[in-house]
């Protein structure tokens, strides 16, 4: 039987940010997604083109 993956606690969306952190940016060739702040919200942003891919508010 396959093990189920643990999901973040209800109301804790930081799992979304952690899931994207470190991935290649789909919009530019050289960027990497990194957790940070975008418009005062926790977000995952490209290190090169600075495009936000997810933000929590």
mmCIF file of the N, C-alpha and C atoms, coordinates in Angstrom:
data_MODEL
# 
_entry.id   MODEL 
# 
loop_
_atom_site.group_PDB 
_atom_site.id 
_atom_site.type_symbol 
_atom_site.label_atom_id 
_atom_site.label_alt_id 
_atom_site.label_comp_id 
_atom_site.label_asym_id 
_atom_site.label_entity_id 
_atom_site.label_seq_id 
_atom_site.pdbx_PDB_ins_code 
_atom_site.Cartn_x 
_atom_site.Cartn_y 
_atom_site.Cartn_z 
_atom_site.occupancy 
_atom_site.B_iso_or_equiv 
_atom_site.pdbx_formal_charge 
_atom_site.auth_seq_id 
_atom_site.auth_comp_id 
_atom_site.auth_asym_id 
_atom_site.auth_atom_id 
_atom_site.pdbx_PDB_model_num 
ATOM 1   N N  . UNK A 1 1  ? 0.853  -1.170 0.000   1.00 0.00 ? 1  UNK A N  1 
ATOM 2   C CA . UNK A 1 1  ? 0.000  0.000  0.000   1.00 0.00 ? 1  UNK A CA 1 
ATOM 3   C C  . UNK A 1 1  ? 0.904  1.239  0.000   1.00 0.00 ? 1  UNK A C  1 
ATOM 4   N N  . UNK A 1 2  ? 0.548  2.241  -0.790  1.00 0.00 ? 2  UNK A N  1 
ATOM 5   C CA . UNK A 1 2  ? 1.344  3.467  -0.899  1.00 0.00 ? 2  UNK A CA 1 
ATOM 6   C C  . UNK A 1 2  ? 1.147  4.341  0.324   1.00 0.00 ? 2  UNK A C  1 
ATOM 7   N N  . UNK A 1 3  ? 2.226  4.991  0.736   1.00 0.00 ? 3  UNK A N  1 
ATOM 8   C CA . UNK A 1 3  ? 2.141  5.928  1.852   1.00 0.00 ? 3  UNK A CA 1 
ATOM 9   C C  . UNK A 1 3  ? 1.538  7.233  1.361   1.00 0.00 ? 3  UNK A C  1 
ATOM 10  N N  . UNK A 1 4  ? 0.695  7.834  2.150   1.00 0.00 ? 4  UNK A N  1 
ATOM 11  C CA . UNK A 1 4  ? 0.147  9.128  1.777   1.00 0.00 ? 4  UNK A CA 1 
ATOM 12  C C  . UNK A 1 4  ? 1.123  10.221 2.178   1.00 0.00 ? 4  UNK A C  1 
ATOM 13  N N  . UNK A 1 5  ? 1.161  11.261 1.374   1.00 0.00 ? 5  UNK A N  1 
ATOM 14  C CA . UNK A 1 5  ? 2.022  12.393 1.690   1.00 0.00 ? 5  UNK A CA 1 
ATOM 15  C C  . UNK A 1 5  ? 1.333  13.252 2.727   1.00 0.00 ? 5  UNK A C  1 
ATOM 16  N N  . UNK A 1 6  ? 2.126  13.789 3.660   1.00 0.00 ? 6  UNK A N  1 
ATOM 17  C CA . UNK A 1 6  ? 1.531  14.661 4.663   1.00 0.00 ? 6  UNK A CA 1 
ATOM 18  C C  . UNK A 1 6  ? 1.251  16.011 4.026   1.00 0.00 ? 6  UNK A C  1 
ATOM 19  N N  . UNK A 1 7  ? 0.154  16.586 4.408   1.00 0.00 ? 7  UNK A N  1 
ATOM 20  C CA . UNK A 1 7  ? -0.210 17.896 3.893   1.00 0.00 ? 7  UNK A CA 1 
ATOM 21  C C  . UNK A 1 7  ? -0.070 18.917 5.010   1.00 0.00 ? 7  UNK A C  1 
ATOM 22  N N  . UNK A 1 8  ? 0.083  20.200 4.645   1.00 0.00 ? 8  UNK A N  1 
ATOM 23  C CA . UNK A 1 8  ? 0.201  21.228 5.673   1.00 0.00 ? 8  UNK A CA 1 
ATOM 24  C C  . UNK A 1 8  ? -1.059 21.275 6.528   1.00 0.00 ? 8  UNK A C  1 
ATOM 25  N N  . UNK A 1 9  ? -0.894 21.719 7.746   1.00 0.00 ? 9  UNK A N  1 
ATOM 26  C CA . UNK A 1 9  ? -2.032 21.868 8.647   1.00 0.00 ? 9  UNK A CA 1 
ATOM 27  C C  . UNK A 1 9  ? -3.050 22.832 8.049   1.00 0.00 ? 9  UNK A C  1 
ATOM 28  N N  . UNK A 1 10 ? -4.295 22.617 8.340   1.00 0.00 ? 10 UNK A N  1 
ATOM 29  C CA . UNK A 1 10 ? -5.346 23.481 7.819   1.00 0.00 ? 10 UNK A CA 1 
ATOM 30  C C  . UNK A 1 10 ? -5.059 24.931 8.195   1.00 0.00 ? 10 UNK A C  1 
ATOM 31  N N  . UNK A 1 11 ? -5.125 25.813 7.195   1.00 0.00 ? 11 UNK A N  1 
ATOM 32  C CA . UNK A 1 11 ? -4.848 27.217 7.430   1.00 0.00 ? 11 UNK A CA 1 
ATOM 33  C C  . UNK A 1 11 ? -3.374 27.570 7.263   1.00 0.00 ? 11 UNK A C  1 
ATOM 34  N N  . UNK A 1 12 ? -2.516 26.572 7.017   1.00 0.00 ? 12 UNK A N  1 
ATOM 35  C CA . UNK A 1 12 ? -1.086 26.813 6.830   1.00 0.00 ? 12 UNK A CA 1 
ATOM 36  C C  . UNK A 1 12 ? -0.748 26.608 5.362   1.00 0.00 ? 12 UNK A C  1 
ATOM 37  N N  . UNK A 1 13 ? -0.714 27.674 4.596   1.00 0.00 ? 13 UNK A N  1 
ATOM 38  C CA . UNK A 1 13 ? -0.453 27.595 3.167   1.00 0.00 ? 13 UNK A CA 1 
ATOM 39  C C  . UNK A 1 13 ? 1.026  27.660 2.829   1.00 0.00 ? 13 UNK A C  1 
ATOM 40  N N  . UNK A 1 14 ? 1.916  27.659 3.820   1.00 0.00 ? 14 UNK A N  1 
ATOM 41  C CA . UNK A 1 14 ? 3.337  27.752 3.538   1.00 0.00 ? 14 UNK A CA 1 
ATOM 42  C C  . UNK A 1 14 ? 3.833  26.551 2.750   1.00 0.00 ? 14 UNK A C  1 
ATOM 43  N N  . UNK A 1 15 ? 3.094  25.446 2.742   1.00 0.00 ? 15 UNK A N  1 
ATOM 44  C CA . UNK A 1 15 ? 3.460  24.278 1.949   1.00 0.00 ? 15 UNK A CA 1 
ATOM 45  C C  . UNK A 1 15 ? 3.486  24.594 0.468   1.00 0.00 ? 15 UNK A C  1 
ATOM 46  N N  . UNK A 1 16 ? 2.615  25.470 0.024   1.00 0.00 ? 16 UNK A N  1 
ATOM 47  C CA . UNK A 1 16 ? 2.589  25.896 -1.377  1.00 0.00 ? 16 UNK A CA 1 
ATOM 48  C C  . UNK A 1 16 ? 3.893  26.602 -1.715  1.00 0.00 ? 16 UNK A C  1 
ATOM 49  N N  . UNK A 1 17 ? 4.331  27.490 -0.853  1.00 0.00 ? 17 UNK A N  1 
ATOM 50  C CA . UNK A 1 17 ? 5.571  28.224 -1.097  1.00 0.00 ? 17 UNK A CA 1 
ATOM 51  C C  . UNK A 1 17 ? 6.762  27.283 -1.073  1.00 0.00 ? 17 UNK A C  1 
ATOM 52  N N  . UNK A 1 18 ? 6.795  26.381 -0.119  1.00 0.00 ? 18 UNK A N  1 
ATOM 53  C CA . UNK A 1 18 ? 7.902  25.433 -0.016  1.00 0.00 ? 18 UNK A CA 1 
ATOM 54  C C  . UNK A 1 18 ? 7.946  24.511 -1.230  1.00 0.00 ? 18 UNK A C  1 
ATOM 55  N N  . UNK A 1 19 ? 6.796  24.157 -1.763  1.00 0.00 ? 19 UNK A N  1 
ATOM 56  C CA . UNK A 1 19 ? 6.722  23.290 -2.939  1.00 0.00 ? 19 UNK A CA 1 
ATOM 57  C C  . UNK A 1 19 ? 7.348  23.962 -4.166  1.00 0.00 ? 19 UNK A C  1 
ATOM 58  N N  . UNK A 1 20 ? 7.174  25.260 -4.313  1.00 0.00 ? 20 UNK A N  1 
ATOM 59  C CA . UNK A 1 20 ? 7.701  25.990 -5.470  1.00 0.00 ? 20 UNK A CA 1 
ATOM 60  C C  . UNK A 1 20 ? 9.146  26.442 -5.288  1.00 0.00 ? 20 UNK A C  1 
ATOM 61  N N  . UNK A 1 21 ? 9.567  26.623 -4.054  1.00 0.00 ? 21 UNK A N  1 
ATOM 62  C CA . UNK A 1 21 ? 10.909 27.130 -3.755  1.00 0.00 ? 21 UNK A CA 1 
ATOM 63  C C  . UNK A 1 21 ? 11.984 26.244 -4.386  1.00 0.00 ? 21 UNK A C  1 
ATOM 64  N N  . UNK A 1 22 ? 12.889 26.859 -5.141  1.00 0.00 ? 22 UNK A N  1 
ATOM 65  C CA . UNK A 1 22 ? 14.002 26.147 -5.757  1.00 0.00 ? 22 UNK A CA 1 
ATOM 66  C C  . UNK A 1 22 ? 13.745 25.664 -7.170  1.00 0.00 ? 22 UNK A C  1 
ATOM 67  N N  . UNK A 1 23 ? 12.530 25.767 -7.657  1.00 0.00 ? 23 UNK A N  1 
ATOM 68  C CA . UNK A 1 23 ? 12.224 25.340 -9.027  1.00 0.00 ? 23 UNK A CA 1 
ATOM 69  C C  . UNK A 1 23 ? 12.694 26.384 -10.035 1.00 0.00 ? 23 UNK A C  1 
ATOM 70  N N  . UNK A 1 24 ? 12.866 25.961 -11.273 1.00 0.00 ? 24 UNK A N  1 
ATOM 71  C CA . UNK A 1 24 ? 13.241 26.877 -12.354 1.00 0.00 ? 24 UNK A CA 1 
ATOM 72  C C  . UNK A 1 24 ? 12.041 27.755 -12.689 1.00 0.00 ? 24 UNK A C  1 
ATOM 73  N N  . UNK A 1 25 ? 12.304 29.000 -13.027 1.00 0.00 ? 25 UNK A N  1 
ATOM 74  C CA . UNK A 1 25 ? 11.239 29.934 -13.429 1.00 0.00 ? 25 UNK A CA 1 
ATOM 75  C C  . UNK A 1 25 ? 10.739 29.550 -14.818 1.00 0.00 ? 25 UNK A C  1 
ATOM 76  N N  . UNK A 1 26 ? 9.419  29.421 -14.997 1.00 0.00 ? 26 UNK A N  1 
ATOM 77  C CA . UNK A 1 26 ? 8.890  29.087 -16.318 1.00 0.00 ? 26 UNK A CA 1 
ATOM 78  C C  . UNK A 1 26 ? 8.830  30.289 -17.270 1.00 0.00 ? 26 UNK A C  1 
ATOM 79  N N  . UNK A 1 27 ? 9.098  31.499 -16.769 1.00 0.00 ? 27 UNK A N  1 
ATOM 80  C CA . UNK A 1 27 ? 8.996  32.697 -17.593 1.00 0.00 ? 27 UNK A CA 1 
ATOM 81  C C  . UNK A 1 27 ? 10.323 33.213 -18.131 1.00 0.00 ? 27 UNK A C  1 
ATOM 82  N N  . UNK A 1 28 ? 11.423 32.838 -17.518 1.00 0.00 ? 28 UNK A N  1 
ATOM 83  C CA . UNK A 1 28 ? 12.724 33.280 -18.017 1.00 0.00 ? 28 UNK A CA 1 
ATOM 84  C C  . UNK A 1 28 ? 13.677 32.089 -18.005 1.00 0.00 ? 28 UNK A C  1 
ATOM 85  N N  . UNK A 1 29 ? 14.795 32.198 -18.666 1.00 0.00 ? 29 UNK A N  1 
ATOM 86  C CA . UNK A 1 29 ? 15.702 31.057 -18.809 1.00 0.00 ? 29 UNK A CA 1 
ATOM 87  C C  . UNK A 1 29 ? 16.663 30.857 -17.646 1.00 0.00 ? 29 UNK A C  1 
ATOM 88  N N  . UNK A 1 30 ? 16.961 31.907 -16.903 1.00 0.00 ? 30 UNK A N  1 
ATOM 89  C CA . UNK A 1 30 ? 18.025 31.781 -15.906 1.00 0.00 ? 30 UNK A CA 1 
ATOM 90  C C  . UNK A 1 30 ? 17.564 31.911 -14.453 1.00 0.00 ? 30 UNK A C  1 
ATOM 91  N N  . UNK A 1 31 ? 16.293 32.172 -14.224 1.00 0.00 ? 31 UNK A N  1 
ATOM 92  C CA . UNK A 1 31 ? 15.828 32.409 -12.858 1.00 0.00 ? 31 UNK A CA 1 
ATOM 93  C C  . UNK A 1 31 ? 15.438 31.161 -12.096 1.00 0.00 ? 31 UNK A C  1 
ATOM 94  N N  . UNK A 1 32 ? 15.458 31.297 -10.782 1.00 0.00 ? 32 UNK A N  1 
ATOM 95  C CA . UNK A 1 32 ? 15.039 30.250 -9.856  1.00 0.00 ? 32 UNK A CA 1 
ATOM 96  C C  . UNK A 1 32 ? 14.017 30.853 -8.908  1.00 0.00 ? 32 UNK A C  1 
ATOM 97  N N  . UNK A 1 33 ? 13.003 30.083 -8.580  1.00 0.00 ? 33 UNK A N  1 
ATOM 98  C CA . UNK A 1 33 ? 11.984 30.573 -7.654  1.00 0.00 ? 33 UNK A CA 1 
ATOM 99  C C  . UNK A 1 33 ? 12.502 30.492 -6.225  1.00 0.00 ? 33 UNK A C  1 
ATOM 100 N N  . UNK A 1 34 ? 12.241 31.558 -5.463  1.00 0.00 ? 34 UNK A N  1 
ATOM 101 C CA . UNK A 1 34 ? 12.739 31.655 -4.097  1.00 0.00 ? 34 UNK A CA 1 
ATOM 102 C C  . UNK A 1 34 ? 11.692 32.324 -3.220  1.00 0.00 ? 34 UNK A C  1 
ATOM 103 N N  . UNK A 1 35 ? 11.553 31.835 -1.996  1.00 0.00 ? 35 UNK A N  1 
ATOM 104 C CA . UNK A 1 35 ? 10.610 32.461 -1.063  1.00 0.00 ? 35 UNK A CA 1 
ATOM 105 C C  . UNK A 1 35 ? 11.091 33.858 -0.710  1.00 0.00 ? 35 UNK A C  1 
ATOM 106 N N  . UNK A 1 36 ? 10.159 34.790 -0.613  1.00 0.00 ? 36 UNK A N  1 
ATOM 107 C CA . UNK A 1 36 ? 10.493 36.165 -0.275  1.00 0.00 ? 36 UNK A CA 1 
ATOM 108 C C  . UNK A 1 36 ? 9.234  36.953 0.024   1.00 0.00 ? 36 UNK A C  1 
ATOM 109 N N  . UNK A 1 37 ? 9.282  38.248 -0.229  1.00 0.00 ? 37 UNK A N  1 
ATOM 110 C CA . UNK A 1 37 ? 8.151  39.140 0.024   1.00 0.00 ? 37 UNK A CA 1 
ATOM 111 C C  . UNK A 1 37 ? 7.820  39.886 -1.260  1.00 0.00 ? 37 UNK A C  1 
ATOM 112 N N  . UNK A 1 38 ? 6.535  39.929 -1.583  1.00 0.00 ? 38 UNK A N  1 
ATOM 113 C CA . UNK A 1 38 ? 6.049  40.667 -2.749  1.00 0.00 ? 38 UNK A CA 1 
ATOM 114 C C  . UNK A 1 38 ? 4.853  41.492 -2.293  1.00 0.00 ? 38 UNK A C  1 
ATOM 115 N N  . UNK A 1 39 ? 4.961  42.809 -2.425  1.00 0.00 ? 39 UNK A N  1 
ATOM 116 C CA . UNK A 1 39 ? 3.896  43.733 -1.996  1.00 0.00 ? 39 UNK A CA 1 
ATOM 117 C C  . UNK A 1 39 ? 3.442  43.426 -0.564  1.00 0.00 ? 39 UNK A C  1 
ATOM 118 N N  . UNK A 1 40 ? 4.413  43.280 0.329   1.00 0.00 ? 40 UNK A N  1 
ATOM 119 C CA . UNK A 1 40 ? 4.187  43.024 1.755   1.00 0.00 ? 40 UNK A CA 1 
ATOM 120 C C  . UNK A 1 40 ? 3.546  41.673 2.058   1.00 0.00 ? 40 UNK A C  1 
ATOM 121 N N  . UNK A 1 41 ? 3.529  40.754 1.102   1.00 0.00 ? 41 UNK A N  1 
ATOM 122 C CA . UNK A 1 41 ? 2.971  39.421 1.307   1.00 0.00 ? 41 UNK A CA 1 
ATOM 123 C C  . UNK A 1 41 ? 4.060  38.370 1.153   1.00 0.00 ? 41 UNK A C  1 
ATOM 124 N N  . UNK A 1 42 ? 3.951  37.269 1.897   1.00 0.00 ? 42 UNK A N  1 
ATOM 125 C CA . UNK A 1 42 ? 4.862  36.145 1.681   1.00 0.00 ? 42 UNK A CA 1 
ATOM 126 C C  . UNK A 1 42 ? 4.613  35.617 0.283   1.00 0.00 ? 42 UNK A C  1 
ATOM 127 N N  . UNK A 1 43 ? 5.693  35.301 -0.437  1.00 0.00 ? 43 UNK A N  1 
ATOM 128 C CA . UNK A 1 43 ? 5.547  34.911 -1.838  1.00 0.00 ? 43 UNK A CA 1 
ATOM 129 C C  . UNK A 1 43 ? 6.722  34.054 -2.289  1.00 0.00 ? 43 UNK A C  1 
ATOM 130 N N  . UNK A 1 44 ? 6.580  33.487 -3.491  1.00 0.00 ? 44 UNK A N  1 
ATOM 131 C CA . UNK A 1 44 ? 7.674  32.844 -4.201  1.00 0.00 ? 44 UNK A CA 1 
ATOM 132 C C  . UNK A 1 44 ? 7.897  33.678 -5.450  1.00 0.00 ? 44 UNK A C  1 
ATOM 133 N N  . UNK A 1 45 ? 9.134  34.167 -5.603  1.00 0.00 ? 45 UNK A N  1 
ATOM 134 C CA . UNK A 1 45 ? 9.471  35.128 -6.647  1.00 0.00 ? 45 UNK A CA 1 
ATOM 135 C C  . UNK A 1 45 ? 10.679 34.624 -7.423  1.00 0.00 ? 45 UNK A C  1 
ATOM 136 N N  . UNK A 1 46 ? 10.732 34.919 -8.713  1.00 0.00 ? 46 UNK A N  1 
ATOM 137 C CA . UNK A 1 46 ? 11.891 34.568 -9.525  1.00 0.00 ? 46 UNK A CA 1 
ATOM 138 C C  . UNK A 1 46 ? 13.074 35.456 -9.144  1.00 0.00 ? 46 UNK A C  1 
ATOM 139 N N  . UNK A 1 47 ? 14.237 34.846 -8.979  1.00 0.00 ? 47 UNK A N  1 
ATOM 140 C CA . UNK A 1 47 ? 15.439 35.589 -8.603  1.00 0.00 ? 47 UNK A CA 1 
ATOM 141 C C  . UNK A 1 47 ? 15.965 36.449 -9.739  1.00 0.00 ? 47 UNK A C  1 
ATOM 142 N N  . UNK A 1 48 ? 15.563 36.161 -10.978 1.00 0.00 ? 48 UNK A N  1 
ATOM 143 C CA . UNK A 1 48 ? 16.070 36.909 -12.125 1.00 0.00 ? 48 UNK A CA 1 
ATOM 144 C C  . UNK A 1 48 ? 15.061 37.937 -12.644 1.00 0.00 ? 48 UNK A C  1 
ATOM 145 N N  . UNK A 1 49 ? 13.878 37.497 -13.053 1.00 0.00 ? 49 UNK A N  1 
ATOM 146 C CA . UNK A 1 49 ? 12.893 38.421 -13.639 1.00 0.00 ? 49 UNK A CA 1 
ATOM 147 C C  . UNK A 1 49 ? 11.957 39.036 -12.591 1.00 0.00 ? 49 UNK A C  1 
ATOM 148 N N  . UNK A 1 50 ? 12.046 38.555 -11.331 1.00 0.00 ? 50 UNK A N  1 
ATOM 149 C CA . UNK A 1 50 ? 11.264 39.066 -10.207 1.00 0.00 ? 50 UNK A CA 1 
ATOM 150 C C  . UNK A 1 50 ? 9.750  38.902 -10.360 1.00 0.00 ? 50 UNK A C  1 
ATOM 151 N N  . UNK A 1 51 ? 9.325  37.949 -11.200 1.00 0.00 ? 51 UNK A N  1 
ATOM 152 C CA . UNK A 1 51 ? 7.912  37.653 -11.370 1.00 0.00 ? 51 UNK A CA 1 
ATOM 153 C C  . UNK A 1 51 ? 7.427  36.823 -10.186 1.00 0.00 ? 51 UNK A C  1 
ATOM 154 N N  . UNK A 1 52 ? 6.363  37.244 -9.516  1.00 0.00 ? 52 UNK A N  1 
ATOM 155 C CA . UNK A 1 52 ? 5.816  36.425 -8.418  1.00 0.00 ? 52 UNK A CA 1 
ATOM 156 C C  . UNK A 1 52 ? 5.036  35.241 -8.996  1.00 0.00 ? 52 UNK A C  1 
ATOM 157 N N  . UNK A 1 53 ? 5.153  34.076 -8.375  1.00 0.00 ? 53 UNK A N  1 
ATOM 158 C CA . UNK A 1 53 ? 4.443  32.881 -8.851  1.00 0.00 ? 53 UNK A CA 1 
ATOM 159 C C  . UNK A 1 53 ? 3.367  32.442 -7.888  1.00 0.00 ? 53 UNK A C  1 
ATOM 160 N N  . UNK A 1 54 ? 3.490  32.818 -6.635  1.00 0.00 ? 54 UNK A N  1 
ATOM 161 C CA . UNK A 1 54 ? 2.466  32.544 -5.627  1.00 0.00 ? 54 UNK A CA 1 
ATOM 162 C C  . UNK A 1 54 ? 2.674  33.546 -4.507  1.00 0.00 ? 54 UNK A C  1 
ATOM 163 N N  . UNK A 1 55 ? 1.581  34.048 -3.964  1.00 0.00 ? 55 UNK A N  1 
ATOM 164 C CA . UNK A 1 55 ? 1.693  34.922 -2.793  1.00 0.00 ? 55 UNK A CA 1 
ATOM 165 C C  . UNK A 1 55 ? 0.530  34.648 -1.857  1.00 0.00 ? 55 UNK A C  1 
ATOM 166 N N  . UNK A 1 56 ? 0.802  34.797 -0.588  1.00 0.00 ? 56 UNK A N  1 
ATOM 167 C CA . UNK A 1 56 ? -0.203 34.566 0.444   1.00 0.00 ? 56 UNK A CA 1 
ATOM 168 C C  . UNK A 1 56 ? -0.570 35.884 1.093   1.00 0.00 ? 56 UNK A C  1 
ATOM 169 N N  . UNK A 1 57 ? -1.846 36.119 1.245   1.00 0.00 ? 57 UNK A N  1 
ATOM 170 C CA . UNK A 1 57 ? -2.306 37.312 1.950   1.00 0.00 ? 57 UNK A CA 1 
ATOM 171 C C  . UNK A 1 57 ? -3.529 36.992 2.744   1.00 0.00 ? 57 UNK A C  1 
# 
